[in-house]
């Protein structure tokens, strides 16, 4: 899989390098309710956010319950390995996490833009560390990283959007987002922090004023603060938002002193969604960003943004979304695109399965997590250092798990209900197909599952898992990691899985399904090319989730060439591991035990 990915990446890189000049589109700008390039052509942004690179949020590191903010995590690491080796770890992390190959890959997959989640402390010192009070010390590290990222984007004809994800002091009570330390003054409680924020944006705009592949300045990510009512911690009920509007206007003024070309993206209070008191806009090259998580994907979910767009004649952009299932991804992208709204997903990679790239968890790093969570002994400094450096190495794209199903859901499945093989299944006697390798496609076309996404914001909770095992694939199908690999779990009555098979010769086969159940079992049947191929067979209670038993369904007819096989649960709930194809001449028994 990685070799194929690298080939795609290299080809995309060659094509983009060969055509960068010929296809340069110029600066993005607003034109009424649309974003256009300098030729006046509408540009629909399809982007990916680089969360976890400059700013580690605890949930991405699996430390949310012990170290949600990056500075807390860094302190815990320093307790284990000391300050010098901690600096080595973070140097390696920043060098490995996002590189040219990541941007090349995103371009090959179909993305046309990147949103950089910036931590201010890579660009300037915190106000309390400034040698001269009120002055700004500029750090080359962040600017150099941004320069490199912009060069990689430019080579791929992709727009880079700068997003101040962690502002000086922190912009909200959701502490992890901005790495805020609540023992120090926030952005809203410190004039010095506000002045530093304004100065940082002026510095960035001055540096990138003449860069056409710099798409926009997203000036404050997800403000969440109760300005008039401290009990409204995240500002969702705020009616005026006067401090937010004033600071964004001050930032805009500073940017326009050195850069009149680039779009400015603004975000409301309440994680970017409360614009009361913020509008109308004050600059004629402004885009309204909204963030969308865990709610329904119907027209009502975005109607308010469409109303803002029409009332104020300003483009709107879904500046951050994701962290859900493939079903939700396809629904959300379909919704906003048919309404002429671009989008940016979150994030490219983390230690989790519902993004294009999954960072593998090193066993040594897991032992560190266990220690922090009081589940295991303290590792030695040497053990911890080696594990952390390996974890930094794991962030490299070639060491990540590539989730093709996520990318397929975000691009191909938005356009079509057609299915395609997840893996090539060339079937002959003796072939075994893993149950988890069902086809790629939408729910109801490649598979059918009853629980497919998390809509807890719309439903009022609780959070609902779609893949209960949280591994391997991001569809609605439940998948667990077992002793023999991944298997489909909680396969319930009415659900089914589809497999596209290539068969060399027409004939009848016996299909042996490895099943298990620690409940009352159920029933399973087979369909091929739209017709019943084997009547329902009983799946018994096997006495455990991984006490596998073979169910043989005999004389299943397969045609030469392409076959579309569906395995359907007709009753109960059970697990499915593999499907083995045998010659129809092998035995007539319906069940045999093969415990592992």
C-alpha positions in Angstrom: 0.0 0.0 0.0 2.8 2.4 0.9 4.6 1.7 -2.3 1.5 2.5 -4.3 1.1 5.7 -2.3 4.7 6.7 -2.9 4.3 6.1 -6.7 1.2 8.3 -6.8 3.0 10.9 -4.8 6.0 11.0 -7.1 3.8 11.2 -10.2 1.8 14.0 -8.7 5.0 15.8 -7.8 6.4 15.5 -11.3 3.2 16.7 -12.9 2.9 19.7 -10.6 6.5 20.7 -10.9 6.1 20.6 -14.7 3.0 22.8 -14.7 3.3 25.2 -11.8 4.0 28.2 -13.9 1.6 27.4 -16.7 -1.3 26.9 -14.3 -0.7 29.6 -11.8 -4.0 31.0 -10.8 -2.9 34.1 -8.9 -4.2 35.5 -5.6 -7.5 34.3 -4.2 -10.0 37.0 -3.5 -13.7 37.4 -2.7 -16.1 38.4 -5.4 -19.6 38.8 -3.8 -20.4 35.5 -2.2 -17.7 33.6 -4.0 -14.0 33.0 -3.8 -12.3 33.4 -7.1 -8.8 33.5 -8.6 -7.3 36.4 -10.5 -8.9 35.1 -13.7 -12.3 35.4 -12.1 -12.8 31.7 -11.9 -14.6 30.4 -8.8 -12.3 28.3 -6.6 -13.9 25.7 -4.3 -11.4 25.0 -1.6 -11.0 21.3 -0.7 -8.4 21.3 2.1 -6.8 19.5 5.0 -5.7 20.9 8.3 -2.3 20.1 9.7 -3.3 19.5 13.3 -0.8 17.9 15.6 2.3 19.3 13.9 3.1 22.7 15.4 0.5 22.1 18.1 -0.2 18.7 19.8 -3.6 18.4 21.3 -3.9 15.7 23.9 -6.5 13.5 22.2 -4.2 13.2 19.1 -1.4 12.0 21.4 -3.7 9.7 23.5 -3.0 11.8 26.5 -6.3 13.8 26.7 -7.1 12.5 30.2 -3.6 13.2 31.7 -2.2 16.0 29.5 -4.6 17.8 27.3 -2.5 20.9 26.6 0.9 20.6 24.8 2.8 22.5 27.6 1.5 20.0 30.1 2.5 17.1 27.9 5.9 18.6 27.4 6.4 19.0 31.2 5.5 15.3 31.7 7.9 14.2 29.1 10.6 16.4 30.6 10.0 14.7 34.0 10.9 11.4 32.3 13.8 12.3 30.1 15.1 15.7 31.1 15.1 19.0 29.2 17.8 18.3 26.6 16.3 15.0 25.4 12.8 16.6 25.5 14.1 19.3 23.1 15.5 16.5 20.9 12.1 14.8 20.8 10.3 18.0 19.8 12.9 18.8 17.2 12.4 15.3 15.7 8.6 15.6 15.9 8.6 18.9 14.0 11.0 17.6 11.4 9.1 14.3 10.8 5.4 15.1 11.2 4.8 17.1 8.0 7.2 17.0 5.0 7.2 17.4 1.3 5.8 13.9 0.8 2.7 14.7 2.9 1.9 17.7 0.7 2.6 15.7 -2.5 0.3 13.0 -1.2 -2.5 15.3 -0.4 -2.3 16.8 -3.9 -2.4 13.3 -5.4 -5.5 12.4 -3.4 -7.4 15.5 -4.6 -6.8 18.3 -2.0 -6.2 21.8 -3.4 -5.4 23.6 -0.1 -3.7 23.1 3.3 -4.6 24.9 6.5 -1.6 25.3 8.9 -2.5 25.2 12.5 0.1 27.5 14.0 1.4 27.8 17.5 2.5 31.3 18.2 5.5 30.1 20.3 7.3 28.9 17.2 7.3 32.5 15.9 7.7 34.7 19.0 8.3 34.4 22.7 5.5 34.5 25.2 5.0 37.9 26.7 6.3 36.8 30.1 9.6 35.7 28.5 10.3 38.8 26.5 13.7 40.3 27.6 12.2 43.8 27.1 8.6 44.3 28.2 6.3 45.3 25.3 8.8 44.3 22.6 8.6 41.2 20.3 11.4 38.7 19.8 11.0 36.9 16.5 11.9 33.2 16.3 13.1 31.9 12.9 11.9 28.3 13.5 8.2 28.9 12.8 8.8 31.2 9.8 11.2 28.7 8.3 8.7 25.9 8.7 6.0 28.0 7.1 8.4 28.9 4.2 9.0 25.2 3.5 5.4 24.3 3.7 4.5 27.2 1.3 7.2 26.0 -1.2 5.7 22.4 -1.1 2.2 23.8 -1.6 3.4 26.0 -4.4 5.0 23.1 -6.2 1.7 21.2 -6.1 -0.5 24.2 -7.1 -2.1 24.1 -3.6 -3.1 27.1 -1.6 -1.8 27.5 2.0 -4.0 29.1 4.6 -2.4 30.3 7.8 -4.4 29.5 10.9 -3.5 31.0 14.3 -4.6 28.0 16.2 -2.8 28.9 19.5 -2.8 32.7 20.0 -0.6 34.4 22.7 -2.3 33.6 26.0 -4.9 31.4 24.5 -8.2 32.4 23.0 -10.6 30.3 24.9 -11.7 28.1 27.8 -11.3 25.0 25.7 -7.7 24.8 26.9 -6.3 22.1 24.6 -7.1 23.9 21.4 -4.8 26.8 22.0 -2.4 25.2 24.6 -3.7 27.7 27.1 -2.3 27.9 30.6 -5.1 29.1 32.8 -2.7 30.3 35.5 -1.6 33.1 33.2 -3.6 35.9 31.5 -5.5 34.8 28.4 -5.6 36.6 25.1 -8.7 38.4 26.3 -7.3 39.4 29.7 -4.0 40.8 28.5 -3.4 43.9 26.3 0.2 42.6 25.8 -1.1 39.3 24.4 -3.4 41.2 22.1 -0.6 43.5 20.9 1.7 40.5 20.3 -1.1 38.8 18.2 -1.5 41.9 16.1 2.2 42.2 15.6 2.6 38.6 14.7 0.0 38.9 11.9 1.7 42.0 10.6 5.0 40.2 10.5 3.4 37.2 8.7 1.6 39.5 6.2 4.8 41.5 5.5 6.7 38.2 4.8 4.1 36.7 2.5 2.4 39.7 0.9 3.6 38.8 -2.6 3.0 35.1 -2.4 0.0 34.1 -4.6 -0.1 30.5 -3.3 -0.7 31.9 0.2 -4.5 31.6 0.1 -5.7 33.5 3.2 -5.0 34.5 6.8 -7.3 32.7 9.3 -6.6 35.2 12.0 -8.0 33.6 15.2 -9.1 29.9 15.4 -12.2 29.0 17.4 -12.5 31.8 20.0 -14.5 30.5 22.9 -14.9 33.0 25.7 -17.8 34.5 27.7 -17.1 38.2 27.5 -20.2 39.5 29.3 -21.1 36.3 31.2 -18.3 34.2 32.7 -20.7 31.3 33.2 -21.1 31.2 29.5 -17.6 29.8 29.3 -17.4 29.2 25.6 -19.3 32.3 24.4 -22.1 30.4 22.7 -24.8 32.8 24.1 -22.7 35.9 23.8 -24.8 38.7 22.2 -22.2 41.4 21.6 -18.7 39.9 21.2 -17.2 43.4 21.2 -13.7 42.4 22.2 -13.5 39.8 19.5 -14.7 42.2 16.8 -12.3 44.9 18.0 -9.2 42.5 18.0 -10.0 41.1 14.6 -10.4 44.6 13.2 -7.1 45.6 14.7 -5.4 42.6 13.2 -7.0 43.4 9.8 -5.7 47.0 10.0 -2.2 45.8 10.7 -2.3 43.3 7.9 -3.6 45.8 5.4 -0.7 48.2 6.3 1.6 45.7 4.5 -0.6 43.5 2.4 -3.7 44.5 0.5 -4.1 41.3 -1.6 -4.8 38.3 0.6 -8.1 37.2 1.9 -8.8 37.5 5.6 -10.8 34.7 7.3 -12.7 35.5 10.4 -14.3 33.2 13.0 -17.1 33.9 15.5 -17.2 33.1 19.1 -18.3 29.6 20.4 -15.6 27.7 18.4 -16.1 29.9 15.4 -19.9 29.8 15.2 -21.4 32.7 17.1 -21.2 35.8 14.9 -23.7 37.9 16.9 -22.2 41.4 17.2 -19.3 40.5 14.9 -21.0 41.3 11.6 -21.1 43.1 9.3 -17.6 42.7 8.0 -15.1 45.6 7.9 -12.9 44.5 5.0 -14.1 43.8 1.4 -11.8 40.8 1.1 -13.2 38.8 4.0 -14.4 35.2 4.3 -16.7 33.9 7.1 -15.5 30.6 8.5 -17.7 28.2 10.4 -16.8 24.9 12.0 -19.1 21.8 11.9 -18.8 18.7 14.1 -21.1 15.8 15.1 -24.4 17.3 13.8 -26.8 16.3 11.0 -25.9 16.9 7.4 -29.2 18.3 6.2 -29.9 21.8 4.7 -31.0 23.1 8.1 -27.5 22.5 9.5 -26.0 25.1 7.2 -29.0 27.4 6.5 -27.8 30.0 9.0 -24.5 30.3 7.1 -26.3 30.6 3.8 -28.4 33.4 5.3 -25.2 35.2 6.5 -23.7 34.8 3.0 -26.7 36.4 1.3 -27.3 39.1 3.8 -23.7 40.4 4.0 -22.6 39.4 0.5 -19.6 37.5 1.8 -18.3 34.0 1.0 -18.6 31.3 3.7 -16.1 28.5 4.2 -16.3 25.3 6.3 -12.9 26.0 7.8 -12.7 23.0 10.0 -14.6 19.7 10.3 -14.0 15.9 10.5 -13.5 13.5 13.5 -16.4 11.3 12.4 -17.2 8.4 10.1 -16.8 8.0 6.4 -20.6 8.1 6.0 -20.6 11.5 7.8 -17.7 12.7 5.7 -19.4 12.0 2.4 -22.7 13.5 3.6 -21.1 16.7 4.9 -19.0 17.3 1.8 -21.9 16.6 -0.5 -24.0 19.1 1.5 -21.6 22.0 1.4 -20.4 21.5 -2.1 -23.9 21.5 -3.6 -24.4 24.8 -1.8 -21.2 26.2 -3.2 -19.1 26.1 0.0 -15.5 24.9 0.2 -14.2 22.9 3.1 -11.1 21.9 5.2 -10.9 18.6 7.0 -9.2 18.0 10.4 -6.7 16.5 10.7 -4.3 14.8 8.2 -2.9 12.4 10.8 -3.1 11.4 14.4 -3.0 8.3 16.6 -6.5 7.4 15.5 -8.2 5.8 12.6 -10.7 8.4 11.2 -8.2 10.4 9.1 -6.2 9.7 6.0 -3.1 8.8 7.9 -2.9 7.0 11.3 0.2 7.3 13.4 1.1 3.9 14.8 1.5 3.7 18.6 5.0 2.4 19.5 4.8 -0.3 22.3 7.3 1.8 24.3 5.1 4.9 24.0 2.1 2.8 25.1 4.1 1.9 28.2 4.6 5.6 28.9 0.9 6.1 28.5 0.2 3.3 30.9 2.5 4.7 33.5 0.9 8.2 33.2 -2.5 6.6 33.6 -1.4 4.5 36.6 -1.7 1.2 34.7 2.0 0.3 34.6 5.4 0.8 36.0 7.6 3.9 35.3 9.9 3.4 32.4 13.5 4.3 32.7 14.8 7.5 31.2 16.5 5.5 28.5 13.4 3.5 27.7 11.2 6.6 27.6 13.7 8.5 25.4 13.9 5.6 22.9 10.1 5.2 22.8 9.5 8.9 22.3 12.0 9.1 19.5 10.4 6.1 17.8 7.0 7.7 18.2 8.4 10.8 16.4 9.7 8.5 13.7 6.3 6.9 13.4 4.8 10.3 12.3 6.6 10.1 9.0 4.1 9.4 6.2 5.9 6.2 5.1 5.5 4.8 8.6 1.8 5.7 9.0 -1.2 3.6 8.1 -2.8 4.9 5.0 -6.6 4.8 5.2 -7.7 4.7 1.6 -11.3 4.3 2.7 -11.3 7.8 4.2 -9.9 9.5 1.1 -12.3 7.5 -1.1 -15.2 8.7 1.1 -14.1 12.4 0.8 -13.7 12.4 -3.0 -15.0 9.5 -5.1 -18.0 8.6 -2.9 -19.2 12.3 -3.0 -19.6 11.9 -6.7 -21.0 8.4 -7.2 -22.7 5.5 -5.5 -20.6 3.0 -7.4 -18.5 0.6 -5.4 -15.0 -0.6 -6.0 -12.8 -3.4 -4.5 -11.0 -2.5 -1.2 -8.5 -5.2 -2.2 -8.2 -7.3 -5.4 -9.9 -10.7 -4.7 -8.8 -13.2 -7.3 -10.9 -16.3 -6.2 -10.1 -19.9 -6.8 -10.3 -23.1 -4.6 -8.3 -22.4 -1.5 -8.6 -18.6 -1.6 -9.4 -16.9 1.8 -10.9 -13.4 1.9 -10.8 -11.4 5.1 -14.2 -10.2 6.1 -12.9 -6.7 6.9 -11.8 -6.3 3.2 -15.3 -5.6 1.9 -15.8 -3.2 -1.0 -15.2 0.6 -0.9 -18.4 2.6 -1.2 -21.3 4.2 0.6 -23.5 2.6 3.2 -26.3 0.8 1.4 -24.1 0.2 -1.6 -20.8 -1.4 -0.5 -22.2 -2.5 2.8 -25.1 -1.9 5.1 -24.8 -1.1 8.8 -27.3 0.4 11.2 -25.0 2.7 13.2 -22.9 4.8 10.8 -22.0 8.1 12.4 -21.9 10.3 15.5 -24.7 13.0 15.5 -24.7 13.7 19.2 -24.8 17.5 18.9 -28.1 17.2 17.0 -29.5 14.4 19.1 -28.5 15.8 22.4 -26.1 12.9 23.1 -24.7 10.5 23.9 -21.8 10.1 21.6 -22.3 7.1 19.4 -19.6 5.0 17.9 -19.9 3.8 14.3 -17.0 1.3 14.2 -17.1 0.0 17.8 -13.5 -1.3 17.6 -12.1 2.0 16.3 -9.6 0.1 14.0 -8.8 -0.7 10.4 -11.6 1.2 8.6 -13.8 4.2 9.2 -17.1 3.0 7.8 -20.1 2.0 9.9 -19.0 -1.6 10.0 -17.8 -2.7 13.5 -14.2 -4.1 13.4 -12.1 -5.5 16.2 -8.5 -6.4 16.5 -8.1 -10.1 17.5 -5.4 -12.6 17.9 -5.5 -13.6 14.3 -5.9 -10.1 12.9 -8.9 -7.8 12.3 -12.5 -9.2 12.1 -16.0 -7.9 11.7 -17.8 -7.8 15.0 -21.5 -7.1 16.0 -22.7 -8.2 12.6 -26.5 -7.7 13.3 -29.7 -8.8 11.6 -30.3 -6.8 8.4 -26.6 -5.8 7.9 -24.5 -7.0 5.0 -21.1 -6.8 3.4 -20.2 -6.8 -0.3 -17.2 -8.3 -2.0 -16.2 -7.9 -5.7 -14.6 -11.1 -6.8 -12.8 -12.1 -10.0 -13.4 -15.8 -10.7 -11.3 -17.6 -13.4 -14.0 -20.1 -14.4 -17.8 -20.6 -13.9 -18.6 -23.2 -11.2 -20.0 -24.1 -7.8 -18.0 -23.4 -4.7 -18.4 -24.2 -1.0 -17.9 -21.1 1.0 -16.6 -21.6 4.6 -17.3 -18.7 6.9 -15.4 -18.4 10.2 -17.9 -17.1 12.7 -18.2 -16.7 16.4 -20.8 -15.5 18.9 -20.9 -15.1 22.7 -24.7 -14.4 22.5 -27.5 -16.4 21.0 -25.8 -16.4 17.6 -27.8 -15.7 14.5 -28.2 -16.6 10.8 -26.2 -15.8 7.7 -27.0 -16.1 4.0 -25.2 -15.4 0.7 -26.3 -13.4 -2.4 -24.4 -13.2 -5.6 -25.0 -10.8 -8.5 -28.3 -9.8 -6.9 -29.7 -13.3 -6.4 -29.8 -15.7 -3.5 -26.8 -18.0 -3.7 -27.2 -19.8 -0.3 -30.1 -19.9 2.1 -29.7 -18.8 5.6 -27.5 -21.0 7.8 -27.5 -21.0 11.6 -24.7 -19.3 13.5 -24.5 -20.9 17.0 -23.3 -19.5 20.3 -19.6 -20.6 20.1 -18.8 -19.6 23.6 -16.6 -16.6 23.0 -15.9 -13.7 20.6 -12.8 -15.5 19.2 -14.0 -19.1 19.5 -14.3 -19.5 15.8 -16.4 -22.1 14.1 -16.7 -22.9 10.4 -20.0 -22.6 8.7 -20.0 -24.2 5.3 -22.5 -23.0 2.7 -22.4 -25.5 -0.2 -22.6 -25.3 -3.9 -22.6 -21.5 -4.3 -22.7 -20.7 -8.0 -20.1 -18.2 -9.3 -19.8 -17.0 -12.8 -16.6 -16.4 -14.8 -15.2 -13.0 -14.3 -16.8 -10.4 -12.0 -19.0 -11.5 -9.1 -20.6 -9.3 -6.5 -21.0 -11.4 -3.4 -23.0 -10.2 -0.4 -22.8 -11.9 3.0 -25.9 -11.0 4.9 -26.8 -11.3 8.6 -30.4 -12.6 8.7 -30.8 -12.8 12.5 -29.1 -12.3 15.8 -25.6 -10.8 16.2 -22.3 -12.5 15.6 -18.7 -12.0 14.4 -17.2 -12.8 11.0 -13.5 -13.4 10.4 -12.9 -15.0 7.0 -14.5 -16.4 3.9 -12.7 -19.4 2.4 -13.5 -20.8 -1.1 -13.4 -24.5 -1.7 -14.2 -26.8 -4.5 -17.8 -27.9 -4.2 -16.6 -31.5 -4.2 -15.1 -31.2 -0.7 -17.5 -32.7 1.8 -21.1 -32.1 2.7 -21.1 -31.2 6.4 -22.6 -27.8 7.3 -20.4 -27.0 10.4 -17.0 -27.9 11.8 -15.3 -26.5 14.9 -12.0 -24.8 14.5 -11.2 -23.1 17.8 -8.3 -20.8 18.1 
